[in-house]
Amino acid sequence: MDRFRISVYAIAKNEEKFAARWAQSMSEADDIIVLDTGSEDRTVEILSSFPKVTVYSEKIHPWRFDTARNKSLEKVPADTDYCICTDIDEVFEKGWRDKLEKALVSRPHKVSYRYTWSFNPDGSENTVFNIEKTHRRHGFSWTHPVHEVLSYQGKDAPITIFAEGVQLNHLPDKEKSRKQYLPLLELSVKEAPEDDRNMHYLGREYMYYGRYEEAISVLEKHLSLRTALWKDERCASMRYIAKCLEATGRKNEAFLRLLSACAEAPYIREPWMDTAEFLYREKNWHGVITFINKALEITELRNTYITNTENHRDKPYDLLSVAYYYIGDKKNAEENAKKALEFSPDNERIKANLKLYIS
């Protein structure tokens, strides 16, 4: 099997909490390049203590993620075959190098692999999707101030191969501020107003900040873009618009938007569950039962950032049990509470509900 020169590159700032863990995880690479953008803690000292790690320092002003990543990529040795861009709060599971090498035999332009972006409190996976941050050394650069993506400068169509068995986990500092994201998303949309992906992200960010009218306006723009074709993401925009409408007291409009979301992507549980939760808040128990049972008909768990694994665990059974209880059907309430406990056996609230159902 061919042996490739593989380099990992990253940007860092005040990451002393994760620096050693990250460097150990990346140690199967031939080179590890870090661009530190102004750490005031022990990040540089810790990273520099690892023999394969080379740290460069440069402040980026004005701050843009694409600029920082491109500058770190420039530091990667020119004779590297493939580069892997990771963040300091990410960890590869051991043995990733050999599995990646197998995928590189066909010499693709990019490689994708499984990425767990978030975990549930019990340690089980929550949001999982495939990520494409491994690429040939030459011919690629990063684009967009935030939620940056790899752009290919070659004339041929880039080929992407999936690396079976490679697993990257995101283990972030949950207290870290994301205040820089909103102005950078606003800049990104200003620079590329036809980019549907960042239009969607900007609308979502406004929703997170409680700026509901702005969120609705931007998410509607996302839906109107001719490039906004991915139904999962279109569905998500509709669901977020519904959340904003409900938050501002327009419940009838919110419900209609949720129905549109169900029609847009009927093959994923998310719109059905969002509608069921809306009806739960409205104490429409028969509606809850109808929409959750529709969600449960969907058994495929899709690997996209849209998917929330809570909807494939205890949540639907938990809500069903409560809805059945309130319509006087204790038998189904008991059965669904037991199913919920199979996923979350230590959930004291569900245990207490079960005692009530069988009393």
N, C-alpha and C positions, 0 to 999 in steps of 0.2 A: 504494500500500500504506500502511496506517495506520502512524504512527510512535508507538511507545509509550515512555513513560518507564520505564527499566529501572535498578534499583539492585541492586548486590551488597552483601551484608552478611556479616560474619564476626566470630569471636572470636579473640583472639590472646594468647599469653603466651610470651615468650622465643623468638620466631620470626625473629630477625635473619638466620638462614641463608637463609630462604625469602621474606622480606618483599618484596624488590624484584622477584623473579621473579613472585610472586603478583600484585603490584600492576600490573605490566606486562601480565600475562595478562588481568586484569580490566578493563583500560583502555577497552575498547569499551563499557562501561556508562556511563550518565549520571552516576551517583553511586556512590561506593564508601565504605561505612560499616564501621568497625572498632571493636569494643569490646575494648580491652586490659584484661586482668584481673589485671595486676600484673607486667608485664615488668620485668626487672632488667638487660636488655641494650639494644641499640640498635633494638629493634623499632619503638618509637613514632617515633623520629627518622627511621628509614628510610621508614616508611610515610607520615609527614607531609610528606616531600619530594616526593611525587607530587601534582600539582595537583587531581586528582579525589578524593583520599582524605581523609576526615575521620575522625580518631581520637578516641574518647571513652575515658575510663578509669574503671573501677569494679571493686573487688574483690568477688567473690561468696563469701559464707560463710554456711552451709556450701556447698561446691562442688557444683553440679549443672549438667550440660550444658544441660538444658532451660531453666533459669533464665537462664543466660548468653546463650543464643541468643534467648530472648524479649526480654531487655533490649537486645540489639543490634538486633533487629527494631523495637523501639520507636523507635530513633533514625533509622530510614529515613523520608525525607520523606513526608508524608501523601498527597501527590498523585502518588506513584509508582504506576504501573500494575502492574508485576510486579517481584517481588523474587527474587534468586538467593542462596541460602545456600551458601557454599563454605568450605572450610578453607584455612589459609594454605599447607599443603603440597600444594594442588591447582592444576592449571594447565589452562585452556581452550586448545584449539588455535585458532589465528588464524582469524578470519572467523566466529566463533560468533554474533556479534550478528545479522548478516543472516539467518542460518539460523534463529535463534530467532524473529526477527520474523515469518518466514513461518508458523511454527506458531501464533503469537499472533493471527493474523487472525481465527480462529474464536472468540477470547476464552474460552479454557478456564479452569478454576479452577487447574489445575496443568499443568506440562510435565515430561515425562521425556526423558532423553537418555542416550546411551551413556557408560558410566563404566568406565575401566580402573583397578581397585583395586590390582593388583599386576602386576609385570613379572618375567620370567625373567632370569637373569644375562646372557643374550645380547641382552637388550633386547626380545625378543618378548613379547607380552601373555600374562599368566597368567590371573588372575581378572577377568572382564568381566561386567558386568550393567547394567541400566538403572536410573537413579537419578531420584528425583522431589524435587528441592529448589528448583524454580522455581515460584512461586505468586503469586496475586493479593496485593496489598498488604494488603488487609483480609479478615478472616474466618478467619485461620489463626494457630495458635500451636504451640509445641513441647511435647511430652509425654514424660516418663520421664527419670530422672536421668542415664542413659547409654544409648547406642544409641537416642537420642531420635528421635521421628517427628513429622511434621506432623499436627496434628489440625485438622479443619475444623469451624467453629462454625455454618455456615449450615444452613438447613432443607432446601434442595434437595440433590440428589445431585451431588457434585463431579465435574466432567468433566476427565479427563487426556488430553492430546495428546502424541504422541511427536514430538520435533523432529529430523527427519532431518538427519544431518551434523554435529550438535553433538557434540563429543567433549571430555570432561573426564578428565584423567589425575591419578592419585594418585601423588605422588613424595615419600614420607615420609622422615623421619629414622629409620632402622632401629634406632638406638641409644636412641631415646626410650622411657622407661619407660611401661608400661601398668599400673602397680601400683594406680592409682586406679580401674581398671575393676571389679575384683572387689567391693570394698565398695559401689560404686554399683549394680552388678548385683544384689547381695543386697538393697539398699534398694529397687530397682525391683520385684523379685519380691515383696517384703514389701508394697509399696504396691498392686501389681496382681497378685495370685497367680493370676488366670485369664488373664493375658497369655501366650499360648503362645510368642511370639517371644523375649521376654526370659528365659523359663524355659529355652528351648533354649540361649540364649547363656550363661546362668549355668552350666548343666551343662558346656558346652564350656570355659568359663573354669576350672572346677574341674579338668577334665581337663588343661588346659595347666599347671596348678600341681601336677599329680601327686597331687591329692586324689581318688583314683579312686573310693572308696566313695561320697563325697558326689556326685561326678559321676554315677555310676550312678543314685543315688536321684533326683537332680533330672531327669536325662534320662528316667527312667521316668515321672516326673510330667508331663513335657512330652508324652509319648506318650499319657498318660491324659486330657489336657485335651480337652474336646469341640470346642474351636476349633482344635486342632492337626490341620488337614486337608491342609496342603500336603505332598504325598507326598515331594518332594525333601528337605524339612527333616526330616520324620519318618524318612526313610531315613538322613539324616546323624546323627540321634540314635542310631539303631540301630548305625551304624558306630562312633560314639564310645563307646557302651557296650561294643562288641566290643573296642575298643582298651584300655579300662579293665580288662575281664575278662582279656585276654591279659597285660596288665602285672602283674596280680595272680595269674598262674599258672593261671587257669581257662580253659584253651585250648579244651576241648570246648564250653563255654558260649559262648566267643567265636566259634567257628566257626558255631554255630547262629544266633547273632545276625547274623552276616554273611550267612548264607543268607536270613534274614528281611529284611535290608536289600535284597538282590537282588530279592526278591519284591515289596517295597514300591515300589521305583522301578526296574523292569527296563529302562527307556528311557534311563537315563544310565549312563555308564561307571564312575562312582565306586564303587558297591558291588561290581561285578565286579572292578575293579582292586584294591580293598582286600582282597577275598577271595583274589585271585591272589597278592598280596604276603604275606598270612598264610601261604599254602601254600608260597610261596618260602622263607620263614623256616623252615618245617617240612621243606624239601627234598622236598616232594611235587611232583615235576616234571610228572607227568601232569596233576595238578590245576591247576598253573600254566598249562599249555597250554590246558586246557579253558576256564578262566575268562577268560583273556586273549583267546582267540579269540571268546568270547561278547561281550566288551567291544568288540572290533574290528567286530562286526556293527553297532554303534551309530555312525553317522556324523555325526549332528547334534550340534553344539556349542551347548548351551543357554546363553543369557546370564543366568545367575543366580550369586549369590555362592557357591553350592554347588559349581559346576563348577571343576575344576582342569585347566587346559589341558595340564599335563604328561601327563595321561592321553590326550591327543590328539596327542602329539608322539613323542618317542623312547622314552619309558618302556615302553610295552607291547612294542615290538619288541626292546628291550634285554633285558627279562626273558624274552621268548620265546626269544631266541637262546641264553641261558644254559640255560634248561630243555631245549631241544632238544639242546644239547651234552651235557648230563648223561644223556640217555637214548640217546646214541649216534647221533643224527641230525645229522651235521655239515652236510649240505646245507641243511636248514631253519635251522640255527644261523647259517650263513653268510648266507643270504638275509635273515634278520631283523636281523642285525647291520648289513648294508648299508642296510636301511631306516631303522634307528635313526640311522645316520651321515648320512642325507639331512637329518635334522632338526638333528643336532649334529655337524657335520663336524670339529670340533676336539676332540671328546671322546677323550682319549688312552686311557682305559680301554677304551672300545668298540673303538678301533683295535687295541689289543693283543689283545682277545678275538678279533677278526676274523682276525688273523694266526694265532692258535691254531687256529681252526676250519678254515682252509684249509691248514694245515701237513700 
